[in-house]
Amino acid sequence: MHTQDKLKNLGVELPLFPLTSVGSFPKPEYIKKARARFVKGELTRKELETLEEKATREWIEFQENIGIDVLVDGEMYRGDMVAYFAEELKGFSQSSFVRSYGNRYYRKPVITAPVVWEKPMTVDWWKKAQAMTQKPMKGMLTGPYTIMDWSFNEYYKDREATCMALAQVIRKEVEALISAGAKLIQIDEPACSVRPSELPLVIQSMNVVTEGLPAYFFTHICYGDFEKIYPEMTEIPVENFDLEMSNSENDLLNCFKKRSFPKDLTAGIVDVHTHEIEAESTLKARLEQILDVIPARQLWVDPDCGLKTRTVEEAKKKLEVIATVVKSLRKSYSN
């Protein structure tokens, strides 16, 4: 089944070059302060959740106002993308702080017992967010391979056993999201381009997560040495690959010229690691370069990665410039 047919069967209608985001947005100052107060016991969980819902609504309204087509909730209630799930699953404990990048630290999870899915981890927030808009809202999960790779394992016999156990757990969360009404679900696997020899494990575990389920699946993969895993990486069983294009100045297109890209591509066209707000002309040139290689009906557009490391103002400006350029491009393609 072609990817567009799958969307149609799910009742999802989107314009040419659908606009979306990878997942995370920066937390407003009042959320940062509230989360710090919650940790100190100065705020109840209910009071914190009320503020997180307020911030979620603000981001949803902003996305709608600028014309984003497939929304994300912005993850106002999440910290680190792996630690969040480790805290929700049975079988994990926490280590001391480790550095992830720059001056950012997180508590690396430790698997000390069988990993068990006891209850939905993201469904309530997805339902809250979807109720705030008529547009489709992505379900957002971290994939089994990345959770395995970014955790210490003190229970399972090896990396494969760990990953496959986590795949069963993430599938249960996907099934719960679909039961709640989610039709577009993103499984983030940023670690998958780091060890080319383990690509078969990424494919095998993602198959457990997605096989036979009625949803349109994305995977987000951070920049890496794609020449070593392309075209084999397209065997990962999802409909859409969300890839960082601007970070490498569209270098990935060299791979796609040698072997055409067979799935839908969400091209990240603004760099989330810089304070600079890209010029419309820069983004237009990037998109035109991509469209020389990728058919228009296969192309979605978003930022390179999650925007949570930017300020709220920077994130909004980066999203606005993407939206402006894509709307202009649609007009030229409809003429």
Backbone torsions as a table, in degrees:
resi	resn	phi	psi	omega
1	MET	NA	131.5	177.8
2	HIS	-68.9	150.8	-175.9
3	THR	-59.1	-38.9	178.7
4	GLN	-64.7	-34.4	177.1
5	ASP	-65.8	-37.4	179.6
6	LYS	-64.5	-43.4	177.5
7	LEU	-61.1	-43.6	-179.5
8	LYS	-61.3	-44.6	179.0
9	ASN	-62.8	-28.3	178.6
10	LEU	-84.3	-4.6	-179.7
11	GLY	78.5	23.1	-179.5
12	VAL	-103.9	116.0	178.3
13	GLU	-110.3	126.8	-176.2
14	LEU	-132.4	153.8	177.4
15	PRO	-76.3	175.4	171.8
16	LEU	-61.9	143.8	-178.4
17	PHE	54.5	61.6	-179.7
18	PRO	-55.6	139.0	179.3
19	LEU	-98.4	134.9	178.0
20	THR	-151.7	-170.5	175.2
21	SER	-135.4	161.9	-178.3
22	VAL	-72.7	-35.1	177.6
23	GLY	162.2	-63.5	-171.6
24	SER	-92.4	144.0	171.7
25	PHE	-119.7	159.5	177.7
26	PRO	-65.6	144.8	178.8
27	LYS	-83.9	132.2	175.3
28	PRO	-61.5	159.8	-174.5
29	GLU	-56.4	-37.5	-177.6
30	TYR	-66.6	-26.3	176.5
31	ILE	-74.9	-43.0	178.4
32	LYS	-58.1	-44.7	-179.7
33	LYS	-66.7	-40.5	-179.0
34	ALA	-65.0	-40.4	179.8
35	ARG	-66.2	-37.6	177.4
36	ALA	-65.9	-41.2	178.4
37	ARG	-66.5	-36.7	178.5
38	PHE	-62.5	-43.4	179.5
39	VAL	-60.7	-35.7	-179.5
40	LYS	-81.2	-4.9	-179.8
41	GLY	83.7	14.4	-178.1
42	GLU	-91.3	-5.1	-177.2
43	LEU	-139.1	138.8	177.6
44	THR	-78.5	161.4	177.1
45	ARG	-60.6	-38.3	179.9
46	LYS	-63.7	-41.7	179.0
47	GLU	-64.6	-40.0	178.0
48	LEU	-64.9	-45.4	-178.9
49	GLU	-61.8	-36.6	177.8
50	THR	-60.3	-42.3	178.8
51	LEU	-70.7	-37.7	177.5
52	GLU	-64.2	-37.7	176.4
53	GLU	-65.6	-39.0	178.2
54	LYS	-60.4	-47.3	-179.6
55	ALA	-65.6	-37.9	178.2
56	THR	-61.8	-44.7	180.0
57	ARG	-62.8	-40.6	179.6
58	GLU	-61.8	-41.9	179.9
59	TRP	-70.5	-36.6	178.3
60	ILE	-65.5	-43.9	178.7
61	GLU	-62.3	-39.3	178.6
62	PHE	-63.4	-46.4	-180.0
63	GLN	-59.5	-42.8	178.9
64	GLU	-63.3	-42.4	-176.5
65	ASN	-62.8	-32.5	-178.2
66	ILE	-95.9	-2.7	173.6
67	GLY	92.7	26.9	172.9
68	ILE	-67.3	140.5	-174.0
69	ASP	-93.9	-41.7	177.2
70	VAL	-118.8	114.3	-170.3
71	LEU	-89.4	161.1	169.5
72	VAL	-124.3	158.5	-178.1
73	ASP	-83.4	-10.1	177.1
74	GLY	86.7	-10.4	174.3
75	GLU	60.3	44.8	178.3
76	MET	-65.0	-20.7	-175.7
77	TYR	-99.0	-0.3	-177.7
78	ARG	-111.3	151.9	169.1
79	GLY	-102.5	-113.2	178.2
80	ASP	-70.1	144.8	-172.8
81	MET	-70.2	-19.7	175.1
82	VAL	-99.5	-45.3	-178.0
83	ALA	-58.0	-34.5	179.8
84	TYR	-57.1	-46.3	-178.3
85	PHE	-73.3	-35.5	178.2
86	ALA	-62.1	-35.6	179.0
87	GLU	-69.8	-24.6	-176.3
88	GLU	-93.1	-16.9	-176.6
89	LEU	-100.9	145.0	175.0
90	LYS	-77.4	139.8	178.6
91	GLY	113.2	-8.4	180.0
92	PHE	-106.9	148.8	163.9
93	SER	-130.2	179.0	-177.3
94	GLN	-110.5	145.3	172.0
95	SER	-94.7	-172.3	173.1
96	SER	-76.5	177.9	-176.7
97	PHE	-68.5	138.6	171.7
98	VAL	-127.1	154.0	-178.6
99	ARG	-82.3	132.8	175.6
100	SER	-95.1	-49.3	173.7
101	TYR	-165.7	152.0	-179.4
102	GLY	55.7	-129.5	177.1
103	ASN	-105.9	26.9	179.6
104	ARG	-98.7	132.6	-178.5
105	TYR	-125.6	153.8	172.9
106	TYR	-148.4	161.9	177.9
107	ARG	-84.3	111.7	-177.7
108	LYS	-70.3	125.9	-178.3
109	PRO	-67.6	153.5	177.7
110	VAL	-126.0	126.5	176.6
111	ILE	-87.8	115.5	-175.1
112	THR	-118.2	-3.5	-177.3
113	ALA	-158.2	173.0	177.9
114	PRO	-55.1	134.2	179.8
115	VAL	-80.8	126.7	-174.7
116	VAL	-130.8	131.9	172.8
117	TRP	-86.9	115.5	-177.0
118	GLU	-100.7	-30.9	-177.6
119	LYS	-160.3	161.3	178.0
120	PRO	-57.3	141.9	-176.4
121	MET	-105.0	-25.2	-174.6
122	THR	-126.5	-8.2	-169.9
123	VAL	-65.0	-43.7	-178.4
124	ASP	-61.0	-42.2	179.6
125	TRP	-69.5	-38.0	176.9
126	TRP	-61.0	-44.0	-178.9
127	LYS	-64.1	-41.5	177.7
128	LYS	-60.4	-47.0	-177.0
129	ALA	-66.9	-43.7	-179.1
130	GLN	-64.2	-31.7	179.3
131	ALA	-69.4	-15.1	-179.2
132	MET	-88.1	-4.2	-175.7
133	THR	-149.2	156.0	173.5
134	GLN	-88.6	-14.7	-178.2
135	LYS	-81.5	156.4	-179.8
136	PRO	-66.4	139.7	179.6
137	MET	-111.0	126.4	178.0
138	LYS	-68.5	141.3	161.4
139	GLY	-82.2	140.1	-172.9
140	MET	-127.0	117.7	-179.5
141	LEU	-133.6	153.5	170.1
142	THR	-91.6	136.3	-173.8
143	GLY	-77.1	162.1	-175.6
144	PRO	-62.7	-37.7	-177.9
145	TYR	-65.1	-43.7	-179.0
146	THR	-69.2	-40.4	176.7
147	ILE	-59.9	-42.8	177.6
148	MET	-61.5	-47.8	-173.2
149	ASP	-68.6	-31.0	-176.8
150	TRP	-98.6	15.3	177.0
151	SER	-123.2	156.4	168.8
152	PHE	-83.9	139.7	178.7
153	ASN	-113.7	118.5	177.8
154	GLU	-120.4	14.8	-176.5
155	TYR	-126.3	-54.0	-174.6
156	TYR	-77.5	157.3	-171.3
157	LYS	-70.2	-29.4	-179.0
158	ASP	-161.3	-178.5	-177.2
159	ARG	-63.4	-40.3	-178.9
160	GLU	-63.1	-46.3	-179.7
161	ALA	-62.3	-38.9	178.9
162	THR	-64.0	-48.6	-177.3
163	CYS	-62.4	-43.6	-177.4
164	MET	-70.1	-32.3	174.8
165	ALA	-65.7	-41.3	178.6
166	LEU	-67.5	-32.6	178.8
167	ALA	-61.0	-41.1	178.5
168	GLN	-62.3	-38.2	-178.6
169	VAL	-69.2	-45.9	-179.0
170	ILE	-67.4	-33.7	176.0
171	ARG	-59.4	-40.3	-179.8
172	LYS	-62.1	-37.5	177.8
173	GLU	-67.9	-38.8	177.2
174	VAL	-62.5	-45.0	179.0
175	GLU	-60.5	-38.2	179.1
176	ALA	-67.6	-38.6	177.3
177	LEU	-64.6	-44.0	179.5
178	ILE	-63.4	-41.2	177.4
179	SER	-61.0	-31.1	179.8
180	ALA	-80.0	-11.7	177.8
181	GLY	117.3	-0.5	-179.6
182	ALA	-68.2	134.5	179.9
183	LYS	-116.0	-20.5	178.7
184	LEU	-122.4	118.5	-173.0
185	ILE	-130.1	129.2	-179.5
186	GLN	-106.3	128.8	176.8
187	ILE	-111.6	105.6	-176.8
188	ASP	-76.4	126.7	175.3
189	GLU	-130.1	62.0	-177.8
190	PRO	-62.9	-21.3	-177.3
191	ALA	-82.6	-8.7	-165.4
192	CYS	-73.5	-14.9	-179.7
193	SER	-93.7	4.3	-174.3
194	VAL	-84.5	-38.9	-179.9
195	ARG	-119.2	90.8	-177.7
196	PRO	-53.7	-32.3	-178.1
197	SER	-66.3	-19.1	-178.5
198	GLU	-98.9	8.2	177.4
199	LEU	-55.0	-41.3	176.9
200	PRO	-55.9	-33.1	178.4
201	LEU	-70.3	-38.1	175.8
202	VAL	-60.8	-45.5	-179.1
203	ILE	-63.6	-46.6	-178.2
204	GLN	-62.7	-43.7	-177.7
205	SER	-71.1	-37.8	178.3
206	MET	-67.4	-30.7	176.4
207	ASN	-63.0	-39.8	176.3
208	VAL	-61.8	-39.5	-176.4
209	VAL	-69.6	-38.3	-168.8
210	THR	-111.1	-17.6	-168.9
211	GLU	-55.5	126.2	172.9
212	GLY	74.1	8.3	-175.5
213	LEU	-97.8	139.7	-175.7
214	PRO	-82.7	73.7	175.6
215	ALA	-149.9	160.8	174.5
216	TYR	-97.2	119.2	-172.0
217	PHE	-105.3	137.5	169.8
218	PHE	-109.0	155.2	160.2
219	THR	-131.2	136.9	175.9
220	HIS	-102.9	124.5	179.3
221	ILE	-121.8	124.5	179.4
222	CYS	-71.0	167.0	-177.9
223	TYR	-59.3	145.5	179.3
224	GLY	-168.6	-164.6	-179.0
225	ASP	-86.9	77.5	-173.7
226	PHE	-67.1	-23.5	179.3
227	GLU	-59.0	-26.0	-178.3
228	LYS	-85.5	-13.4	-178.6
229	ILE	-123.7	3.9	178.4
230	TYR	-105.7	136.5	8.6
231	PRO	-89.9	1.0	-175.0
232	GLU	-57.0	-30.4	-177.3
233	MET	-62.8	-23.8	-179.2
234	THR	-71.3	-5.5	173.4
235	GLU	-77.9	-11.2	174.0
236	ILE	-58.8	123.9	-169.7
237	PRO	-77.8	73.7	173.0
238	VAL	-135.0	164.9	179.9
239	GLU	-88.4	-24.2	-169.7
240	ASN	-139.1	129.2	175.6
241	PHE	-103.7	120.4	178.5
242	ASP	-97.2	109.8	-170.7
243	LEU	-125.1	145.6	176.9
244	GLU	-76.3	113.1	-179.5
245	MET	-102.0	-40.6	-174.0
246	SER	-70.4	-31.9	-175.5
247	ASN	-59.6	-31.6	-179.6
248	SER	-110.7	18.9	-179.3
249	GLU	52.0	46.5	175.4
250	ASN	63.7	21.1	179.5
251	ASP	-55.1	-30.7	-177.7
252	LEU	-59.1	-24.6	-179.0
253	LEU	-61.2	-26.5	177.8
254	ASN	-61.6	-38.1	176.2
255	CYS	-65.7	-44.2	-174.9
256	PHE	-70.6	-24.0	176.8
257	LYS	-71.3	-34.2	-179.9
258	LYS	-74.3	-37.8	179.3
259	ARG	-141.6	116.7	-171.9
260	SER	-60.0	144.9	-177.4
261	PHE	-78.0	120.1	-169.5
262	PRO	-89.6	-8.4	-175.7
263	LYS	-112.6	-177.8	170.2
264	ASP	-74.4	148.2	-179.4
265	LEU	-124.2	124.5	168.1
266	THR	-97.0	110.2	-175.0
267	ALA	-91.9	120.0	172.9
268	GLY	-76.8	118.6	-173.6
269	ILE	-116.5	0.8	169.4
270	VAL	-124.4	144.0	-177.2
271	ASP	-82.3	120.7	-178.6
272	VAL	-85.5	-0.8	-178.0
273	HIS	-99.0	6.6	-178.9
274	THR	-128.1	150.2	177.2
275	HIS	-76.9	-17.8	-176.3
276	GLU	-63.6	137.0	173.4
277	ILE	-96.5	115.6	-174.0
278	GLU	-64.6	147.2	177.7
279	ALA	-74.4	149.3	177.4
280	GLU	-56.5	-38.5	-178.8
281	SER	-63.8	-34.9	178.3
282	THR	-65.2	-45.7	-177.9
283	LEU	-69.5	-37.4	177.8
284	LYS	-61.6	-43.2	179.6
285	ALA	-64.7	-39.8	178.6
286	ARG	-62.6	-45.1	-178.8
287	LEU	-66.2	-39.7	178.8
288	GLU	-64.5	-37.2	177.4
289	GLN	-64.4	-42.3	179.2
290	ILE	-65.4	-41.2	-177.4
291	LEU	-70.9	-12.9	171.8
292	ASP	-70.9	-19.7	-173.7
293	VAL	-117.2	-35.8	-176.6
294	ILE	-106.3	126.5	177.2
295	PRO	-58.1	142.7	-175.5
296	ALA	-55.0	-39.1	-176.0
297	ARG	-70.7	-12.1	178.0
298	GLN	-95.6	-5.5	-168.7
299	LEU	-99.8	126.5	168.3
300	TRP	-111.6	165.8	-177.1
301	VAL	-137.7	140.0	176.5
302	ASP	-161.7	-176.8	172.5
303	PRO	-73.7	167.2	-177.8
304	ASP	-58.0	-40.0	-171.9
305	CYS	-155.9	-169.1	175.6
306	GLY	-62.8	144.5	-176.3
307	LEU	-93.4	9.6	-170.7
308	LYS	-64.2	-18.4	-179.6
309	THR	-84.2	-8.3	178.1
310	ARG	-89.0	167.2	170.0
311	THR	-74.0	163.8	178.3
312	VAL	-58.3	-44.2	-178.7
313	GLU	-63.2	-44.2	179.4
314	GLU	-62.3	-44.2	-179.2
315	ALA	-60.7	-44.1	-179.6
316	LYS	-64.1	-42.4	-179.4
317	LYS	-65.7	-38.3	178.8
318	LYS	-65.9	-40.8	177.7
319	LEU	-67.6	-39.0	-179.3
320	GLU	-63.0	-42.5	-177.6
321	VAL	-68.8	-36.0	174.8
322	ILE	-60.5	-48.4	-176.9
323	ALA	-61.3	-42.4	179.9
324	THR	-60.8	-46.4	-177.1
325	VAL	-67.1	-41.7	-178.6
326	VAL	-67.1	-40.9	178.2
327	LYS	-61.4	-39.3	178.0
328	SER	-65.3	-40.7	-179.5
329	LEU	-65.4	-39.7	178.6
330	ARG	-58.1	-41.9	-179.1
331	LYS	-61.5	-42.3	-178.5
332	SER	-68.1	-30.1	179.8
333	TYR	-83.2	-19.4	-179.7
334	SER	-89.2	-13.1	179.3
335	ASN	-78.7	NA	NA
